[in-house]
């Protein structure tokens, strides 16, 4: 493919990604992969170049654009070499007209920026979209961090994460035989901090209420040395079905899974009411803390979608609280930098549940900043995904 043809292909893919963002369709990676399958004539260099163009545009443009061309023109305005390829050549984009619309650039739409936690100032905006490193977490059931240092000498320790090891972006760590053997998992530092903050211990009864594919469930199993009983729950069958295979690989033999029917969660967890030592509520959210990895999430968030997340979060934290034994602990977490999903959600919970208290000093030194009754982690301050977490203790 010619460089101009690559640009036109990227424009067509951006059209599909923008439409999916507006309509709640497939994620950008899935759309990109399907587009490449439909263009088998594209070589490996073409594919890499097109992918880079697509994601450069997504990172630059603040919200779902009117068209892929308008989005690409926003990038071309800052890159004369790119603009020169709008030359009308075969399979390439048409020449640029002076009055053509351009998509707006920036970290996010102003209305979305206004929702950020007060701790996230303008000086942190660039870091929200910077390329993320690849973080690994050693599985204590099978290995130690020294093994990661031997396997990946190009890496470095993650501050405050004794099981963590950081590698350059897009390192193919999951292709290493040690991954297949269960020695480590790919897990961002923020999730490692949150899993450790649960303060789970051997012999405890633990519920991971929104387990998904089980990343944090496995971290909890590792931290407890496979010596705690863990119930992993979710309403998403496809995601939860990944966990037994992952647990077998990790040697985590004390994890049970339970698929919950939406709206019937209370009845389906009646046998766990008031008996869990620890409950982890990693609630569905805007994902605004993960824009480094999924920048198109900025294009997807609408007031209606945020309201749905807020309602789900409130229901889940209340459901989790009902499972906690007297004196037990609940960890509420969202990969979000939006105040209404973090500090405000926990403040509302504490108002609804007299007697519950918010813990303090459960993060490693220097990690996180106090945000209401919890803590906020951000890429600029903590070198990890944006994350809010709060550890709450049930009255005795």
RODO-2510 file (C-alpha; in nm, 4 decimals, decimal comma):
residues 396
     n   res          X          Y          Z
     1     x     0,0000     0,0000     0,0000
     2     x     0,1121     0,3562    -0,0641
     3     x     0,1358     0,5970     0,2301
     4     x    -0,1692     0,7811     0,0945
     5     x    -0,3673     0,4548     0,0745
     6     x    -0,2807     0,3833     0,4360
     7     x    -0,4276     0,7193     0,5359
     8     x    -0,7497     0,6552     0,3451
     9     x    -0,7810     0,3130     0,5072
    10     x    -0,7278     0,4652     0,8517
    11     x    -0,9990     0,7233     0,7746
    12     x    -1,2465     0,4473     0,6854
    13     x    -1,1640     0,2586     1,0055
    14     x    -1,2061     0,5774     1,2104
    15     x    -1,5517     0,6210     1,0569
    16     x    -1,6470     0,2782     1,1934
    17     x    -1,4903     0,3403     1,5346
    18     x    -1,6675     0,6753     1,5750
    19     x    -2,0021     0,5205     1,4803
    20     x    -1,9507     0,2357     1,7265
    21     x    -1,8592     0,4824     2,0003
    22     x    -2,1799     0,6766     1,9502
    23     x    -2,3952     0,3634     1,9309
    24     x    -2,2270     0,1544     2,2017
    25     x    -2,0837    -0,0891     1,9471
    26     x    -1,7632    -0,2926     1,9305
    27     x    -1,4400    -0,1529     2,0775
    28     x    -1,1747     0,0049     1,8574
    29     x    -0,9385    -0,2938     1,8704
    30     x    -1,2096    -0,5306     1,7480
    31     x    -1,3088    -0,2957     1,4649
    32     x    -0,9467    -0,2521     1,3634
    33     x    -0,8841    -0,6266     1,3639
    34     x    -1,1923    -0,6926     1,1506
    35     x    -1,0928    -0,4189     0,9067
    36     x    -0,7520    -0,5750     0,8629
    37     x    -0,9022    -0,9191     0,8037
    38     x    -1,1100    -0,7659     0,5258
    39     x    -0,7935    -0,6181     0,3695
    40     x    -0,5757    -0,9242     0,3325
    41     x    -0,3686    -0,7451     0,0701
    42     x    -0,2249    -0,5211     0,3419
    43     x     0,1197    -0,6320     0,4530
    44     x     0,2527    -0,6332     0,8078
    45     x     0,4146    -0,2902     0,7662
    46     x     0,0890    -0,1526     0,6287
    47     x    -0,1036    -0,2925     0,9247
    48     x     0,1350    -0,1443     1,1785
    49     x     0,1288     0,1936     1,0062
    50     x    -0,2515     0,1996     0,9826
    51     x    -0,2912     0,0995     1,3461
    52     x    -0,0500     0,3725     1,4536
    53     x    -0,2405     0,6312     1,2487
    54     x    -0,5758     0,5251     1,3911
    55     x    -0,4595     0,5440     1,7508
    56     x    -0,2680     0,8677     1,7004
    57     x    -0,5944     1,0227     1,5838
    58     x    -0,8009     0,8719     1,8665
    59     x    -0,5560     1,0071     2,1225
    60     x    -0,5563     1,3517     1,9599
    61     x    -0,9307     1,4015     1,9069
    62     x    -1,1268     1,4719     2,2221
    63     x    -1,4688     1,3254     2,1317
    64     x    -1,6369     1,1135     1,8648
    65     x    -1,5786     1,3027     1,5392
    66     x    -1,8291     1,3833     1,2680
    67     x    -1,6208     1,1706     1,0317
    68     x    -1,2932     0,9850     1,0128
    69     x    -1,1697     1,2420     0,7629
    70     x    -1,2435     1,5316     0,9979
    71     x    -1,0513     1,3478     1,2681
    72     x    -0,7548     1,2769     1,0412
    73     x    -0,7470     1,6399     0,9251
    74     x    -0,7083     1,7496     1,2867
    75     x    -0,3889     1,5460     1,2975
    76     x    -0,2773     1,6600     0,9511
    77     x    -0,3023     2,0257     1,0529
    78     x    -0,0181     1,9637     1,2976
    79     x     0,1838     1,7386     1,0624
    80     x     0,2681     1,8915     0,7232
    81     x     0,4074     1,5604     0,5974
    82     x     0,0749     1,3918     0,6662
    83     x    -0,1215     1,6756     0,5061
    84     x     0,0873     1,6445     0,1878
    85     x    -0,0418     1,2891     0,1380
    86     x    -0,3963     1,4191     0,0844
    87     x    -0,3060     1,4402    -0,2834
    88     x    -0,5978     1,2737    -0,4592
    89     x    -0,3813     0,9826    -0,5774
    90     x    -0,5316     0,6406    -0,6459
    91     x    -0,6703     0,4849    -0,3237
    92     x    -0,5607     0,7913    -0,1278
    93     x    -0,7629     1,0736     0,0311
    94     x    -0,8906     1,3678    -0,1713
    95     x    -0,7027     1,6983    -0,1455
    96     x    -0,7817     1,9120     0,1569
    97     x    -1,0243     2,1987     0,1107
    98     x    -0,9607     2,5053     0,3224
    99     x    -1,3136     2,5135     0,4626
   100     x    -1,3373     2,1447     0,5544
   101     x    -1,4480     2,0712     0,9110
   102     x    -1,1878     1,9514     1,1587
   103     x    -1,2496     1,7488     1,4708
   104     x    -1,1583     1,9192     1,7969
   105     x    -0,8442     1,8052     1,9731
   106     x    -0,7738     1,7800     2,3441
   107     x    -0,7816     1,5404     2,6370
   108     x    -1,1639     1,5349     2,6471
   109     x    -1,4722     1,7478     2,5915
   110     x    -1,5023     2,0340     2,8408
   111     x    -1,8189     1,8874     2,9934
   112     x    -1,6267     1,5681     3,0692
   113     x    -1,3230     1,7493     3,2067
   114     x    -1,5561     1,9306     3,4458
   115     x    -1,6422     1,5923     3,6005
   116     x    -1,2812     1,5060     3,6880
   117     x    -1,1893     1,4727     4,0533
   118     x    -1,0542     1,8084     4,1818
   119     x    -0,7132     1,6458     4,2248
   120     x    -0,6771     1,6006     3,8476
   121     x    -0,5515     1,9369     3,7288
   122     x    -0,4693     2,0510     3,3770
   123     x    -0,1041     1,9651     3,4372
   124     x    -0,2049     1,5970     3,4478
   125     x    -0,4056     1,5908     3,1252
   126     x    -0,1274     1,4822     2,8900
   127     x    -0,0421     1,1834     3,1094
   128     x    -0,3993     1,0524     3,0853
   129     x    -0,3383     0,9639     2,7188
   130     x     0,0311     0,8727     2,7237
   131     x     0,1218     0,5187     2,6241
   132     x     0,1096     0,2899     2,9245
   133     x     0,3896     0,0517     3,0250
   134     x     0,3270    -0,3211     3,0568
   135     x     0,3009    -0,4202     3,4232
   136     x     0,3393    -0,7778     3,5428
   137     x     0,2380    -0,9328     3,8752
   138     x     0,4182    -1,2421     3,9949
   139     x     0,1971    -1,5290     4,1085
   140     x     0,3236    -1,6145     4,4577
   141     x     0,1695    -1,9598     4,4340
   142     x     0,4264    -2,0542     4,1702
   143     x     0,7059    -1,7975     4,1617
   144     x     0,8717    -1,4928     4,3181
   145     x     0,9553    -1,1514     4,1823
   146     x     1,3180    -1,2543     4,1464
   147     x     1,1954    -1,4880     3,8735
   148     x     1,0507    -1,1941     3,6827
   149     x     1,3781    -1,0090     3,7150
   150     x     1,5536    -1,3078     3,5583
   151     x     1,2941    -1,3564     3,2840
   152     x     1,2712    -0,9879     3,1913
   153     x     1,5976    -0,8129     3,2854
   154     x     1,4947    -0,5080     3,0811
   155     x     1,2219    -0,4340     3,3366
   156     x     1,2188    -0,2498     3,6681
   157     x     1,0375    -0,2777     4,0030
   158     x     0,7060    -0,0998     4,0440
   159     x     0,7260     0,1348     4,3452
   160     x     0,5099     0,0115     4,6319
   161     x     0,4142    -0,3132     4,4540
   162     x     0,6311    -0,5951     4,5889
   163     x     0,4971    -0,8413     4,3302
   164     x     0,5135    -0,5986     4,0378
   165     x     0,7593    -0,5711     3,7496
   166     x     0,7337    -0,3005     3,4802
   167     x     0,8247    -0,3483     3,1141
   168     x     0,8218    -0,1162     2,8111
   169     x     0,4880    -0,0712     2,6308
   170     x     0,3705    -0,3588     2,4124
   171     x     0,6329    -0,6053     2,5364
   172     x     0,5143    -0,9536     2,4331
   173     x     0,5368    -1,0932     2,7868
   174     x     0,2244    -1,3079     2,7527
   175     x     0,3989    -1,5098     2,4824
   176     x     0,6677    -1,6265     2,7270
   177     x     0,6391    -1,9934     2,8351
   178     x     0,6411    -1,8833     3,2007
   179     x     0,3087    -1,7071     3,1436
   180     x     0,1494    -2,0274     3,0181
   181     x     0,2865    -2,2008     3,3266
   182     x     0,1131    -1,9490     3,5554
   183     x     0,4228    -1,7759     3,6933
   184     x     0,2848    -1,4280     3,6346
   185     x    -0,0103    -1,2233     3,5112
   186     x    -0,0288    -0,8996     3,3161
   187     x    -0,1848    -0,6491     3,5574
   188     x    -0,1539    -0,2717     3,5877
   189     x    -0,0018    -0,1421     3,9089
   190     x    -0,3286     0,0258     4,0122
   191     x    -0,5046    -0,3107     4,0198
   192     x    -0,2154    -0,4568     4,2168
   193     x    -0,2415    -0,1771     4,4748
   194     x    -0,6181    -0,2277     4,5005
   195     x    -0,5918    -0,6049     4,5438
   196     x    -0,3351    -0,5621     4,8214
   197     x    -0,5481    -0,2908     4,9875
   198     x    -0,8234    -0,5468     5,0492
   199     x    -0,5934    -0,6833     5,3234
   200     x    -0,7051    -1,0403     5,2601
   201     x    -0,5469    -1,3119     5,4730
   202     x    -0,5211    -1,6927     5,4744
   203     x    -0,8248    -1,8631     5,6172
   204     x    -1,0663    -1,5849     5,5300
   205     x    -1,3907    -1,6053     5,3327
   206     x    -1,3731    -1,3547     5,0472
   207     x    -1,6180    -1,2391     4,7783
   208     x    -1,5076    -1,0720     4,4562
   209     x    -1,8459    -0,9316     4,3568
   210     x    -1,7568    -0,8023     4,0076
   211     x    -1,4864    -1,0498     3,9147
   212     x    -1,5081    -1,0281     3,5358
   213     x    -1,2276    -1,2391     3,3919
   214     x    -1,0727    -1,2744     3,7365
   215     x    -0,7599    -1,0593     3,7304
   216     x    -0,8047    -0,9291     4,0834
   217     x    -0,9481    -1,2613     4,2045
   218     x    -0,6216    -1,4267     4,1051
   219     x    -0,4225    -1,1481     4,2710
   220     x    -0,6112    -1,2076     4,5956
   221     x    -0,5468    -1,5822     4,5693
   222     x    -0,1772    -1,5097     4,5188
   223     x    -0,1598    -1,2692     4,8129
   224     x    -0,3235    -1,5233     5,0435
   225     x    -0,0988    -1,8058     4,9245
   226     x    -0,3971    -2,0041     4,7910
   227     x    -0,5159    -2,0375     5,1513
   228     x    -0,8425    -1,8409     5,1469
   229     x    -1,1846    -1,9372     5,0130
   230     x    -1,2842    -1,6974     4,7351
   231     x    -1,6198    -1,6657     4,5632
   232     x    -1,5926    -1,4852     4,2280
   233     x    -1,9204    -1,3459     4,0939
   234     x    -2,0328    -1,1633     3,7834
   235     x    -2,3365    -1,1197     3,5606
   236     x    -2,1292    -1,1566     3,2423
   237     x    -2,1101    -1,5241     3,1541
   238     x    -1,8468    -1,4885     2,8827
   239     x    -1,6070    -1,3030     3,1099
   240     x    -1,6618    -1,5214     3,4160
   241     x    -1,6071    -1,8369     3,2131
   242     x    -1,2459    -1,7306     3,1613
   243     x    -1,1674    -1,7593     3,5311
   244     x    -1,1605    -2,1385     3,5896
   245     x    -0,9048    -2,1834     3,3123
   246     x    -0,6947    -1,8957     3,4429
   247     x    -0,7206    -2,0234     3,8012
   248     x    -0,6058    -2,3704     3,6950
   249     x    -0,3039    -2,2207     3,5215
   250     x    -0,2236    -2,0168     3,8330
   251     x    -0,2645    -2,3099     4,0716
   252     x    -0,5409    -2,1224     4,2570
   253     x    -0,7562    -2,4123     4,3736
   254     x    -0,9843    -2,2384     4,6241
   255     x    -1,1773    -2,0129     4,3873
   256     x    -1,5450    -2,0863     4,3205
   257     x    -1,7424    -1,8970     4,0573
   258     x    -2,1074    -1,7926     4,0598
   259     x    -2,2913    -1,6420     3,7649
   260     x    -2,5499    -1,3920     3,8897
   261     x    -2,8710    -1,3051     3,7104
   262     x    -2,9217    -0,9276     3,6845
   263     x    -3,1834    -0,8168     3,9344
   264     x    -3,1603    -1,1413     4,1326
   265     x    -2,8218    -1,0877     4,2952
   266     x    -2,9532    -1,0549     4,6513
   267     x    -3,1418    -1,3856     4,6406
   268     x    -2,8561    -1,5648     4,4653
   269     x    -2,6103    -1,4547     4,7350
   270     x    -2,8388    -1,5192     5,0336
   271     x    -2,6044    -1,7911     5,1624
   272     x    -2,3242    -1,5320     5,1910
   273     x    -2,5204    -1,2650     5,3763
   274     x    -2,3148    -1,1296     5,6656
   275     x    -2,0410    -1,3928     5,6519
   276     x    -1,7643    -1,2584     5,4253
   277     x    -1,4468    -1,1372     5,5926
   278     x    -1,3619    -0,9353     5,2833
   279     x    -1,5683    -0,8159     4,9861
   280     x    -1,4160    -0,6595     4,6768
   281     x    -1,6465    -0,4387     4,4668
   282     x    -1,4611    -0,3480     4,1477
   283     x    -1,7660    -0,1742     4,0038
   284     x    -1,8423    -0,1053     3,6367
   285     x    -1,7565     0,2533     3,5543
   286     x    -1,6675     0,5066     3,2871
   287     x    -1,3158     0,3635     3,2515
   288     x    -1,1831     0,7200     3,2477
   289     x    -0,8733     0,6047     3,4318
   290     x    -0,7806     0,3665     3,1498
   291     x    -0,7665     0,6106     2,8584
   292     x    -0,3964     0,5331     2,8160
   293     x    -0,4987     0,1844     2,7029
   294     x    -0,8439     0,2537     2,5563
   295     x    -0,8489     0,6176     2,4453
   296     x    -1,1739     0,5742     2,2497
   297     x    -1,3591     0,5469     2,5816
   298     x    -1,3596     0,9294     2,5822
   299     x    -1,5714     0,9082     2,2667
   300     x    -1,8210     0,6704     2,4282
   301     x    -1,9109     0,8390     2,7547
   302     x    -2,2457     1,0194     2,7568
   303     x    -2,4454     1,1607     3,0489
   304     x    -2,6928     0,8730     3,0164
   305     x    -2,4184     0,6088     3,0233
   306     x    -2,2552     0,7739     3,3234
   307     x    -2,5876     0,7803     3,5082
   308     x    -2,6300     0,4062     3,4450
   309     x    -2,2841     0,3422     3,5875
   310     x    -2,3614     0,5526     3,8936
   311     x    -2,6811     0,3600     3,9592
   312     x    -2,5057     0,0244     3,9205
   313     x    -2,2241     0,1316     4,1512
   314     x    -2,4627     0,2328     4,4285
   315     x    -2,6521    -0,0974     4,4036
   316     x    -2,3329    -0,3022     4,4034
   317     x    -2,1693    -0,1316     4,6988
   318     x    -2,4904    -0,1793     4,8989
   319     x    -2,5095    -0,5432     4,7919
   320     x    -2,1474    -0,5957     4,8912
   321     x    -2,2044    -0,4361     5,2304
   322     x    -2,4807    -0,6869     5,3048
   323     x    -2,2318    -0,9712     5,2537
   324     x    -1,9709    -0,8381     5,4989
   325     x    -1,9477    -0,9979     5,8417
   326     x    -1,9447    -0,7687     6,1481
   327     x    -1,6044    -0,6017     6,1626
   328     x    -1,5208    -0,7155     5,8102
   329     x    -1,4033    -0,4957     5,5270
   330     x    -1,5311    -0,3910     5,1854
   331     x    -1,3050    -0,2449     4,9194
   332     x    -1,4839    -0,0272     4,6647
   333     x    -1,2848     0,0452     4,3488
   334     x    -1,3419     0,2043     4,0076
   335     x    -1,0909     0,2665     3,7295
   336     x    -1,2164     0,6228     3,7066
   337     x    -1,1005     0,9782     3,7705
   338     x    -1,4571     1,1138     3,7813
   339     x    -1,5509     1,2445     4,1253
   340     x    -1,9118     1,1230     4,1120
   341     x    -1,7903     0,7642     4,0644
   342     x    -1,5305     0,7911     4,3388
   343     x    -1,5384     1,0220     4,6382
   344     x    -1,9062     1,1163     4,5931
   345     x    -2,0194     0,7553     4,5609
   346     x    -1,8469     0,6586     4,8866
   347     x    -1,9762     0,9666     5,0683
   348     x    -2,3303     0,8672     4,9686
   349     x    -2,2688     0,5116     5,0894
   350     x    -2,1498     0,6283     5,4302
   351     x    -2,4583     0,8484     5,4620
   352     x    -2,6811     0,5486     5,3856
   353     x    -2,4975     0,3141     5,6226
   354     x    -2,4453     0,4629     5,9697
   355     x    -2,1779     0,2800     6,1657
   356     x    -1,9583     0,2008     5,8673
   357     x    -1,6215     0,3757     5,8716
   358     x    -1,3588     0,4564     5,6103
   359     x    -1,0096     0,3186     5,6731
   360     x    -0,6873     0,5127     5,6212
   361     x    -0,3185     0,4359     5,5607
   362     x    -0,3615     0,1110     5,3669
   363     x    -0,1627     0,2101     5,0576
   364     x     0,2172     0,2036     5,0253
   365     x     0,3925     0,5274     5,1105
   366     x     0,3686     0,7848     4,8355
   367     x     0,0962     0,5995     4,6451
   368     x    -0,2361     0,7777     4,5965
   369     x    -0,3812     1,1012     4,7285
   370     x    -0,6653     1,1350     4,9770
   371     x    -0,9920     1,1989     4,7913
   372     x    -1,2773     1,2297     5,0373
   373     x    -1,3088     0,9002     5,2238
   374     x    -1,0876     0,7183     4,9728
   375     x    -0,7782     0,7594     4,7594
   376     x    -0,7231     0,8614     4,3993
   377     x    -0,4407     0,7215     4,1867
   378     x    -0,3451     0,8861     3,8568
   379     x    -0,0868     0,8255     3,5834
   380     x     0,0968     1,1510     3,6574
   381     x     0,1158     1,1050     4,0341
   382     x     0,1411     0,7272     4,0642
   383     x     0,2583     0,5945     3,7264
   384     x    -0,0458     0,3708     3,6902
   385     x    -0,3994     0,3788     3,5567
   386     x    -0,6389     0,6282     3,7089
   387     x    -0,8146     0,4546     3,9964
   388     x    -1,0267     0,5410     4,2973
   389     x    -1,0501     0,3086     4,5932
   390     x    -1,1897     0,3187     4,9422
   391     x    -1,1688     0,0552     5,2153
   392     x    -1,4692     0,0487     5,4439
   393     x    -1,5158    -0,1374     5,7730
   394     x    -1,8456    -0,2826     5,8879
   395     x    -1,9667    -0,2060     6,2396
   396     x    -1,9130    -0,4884     6,4882
***
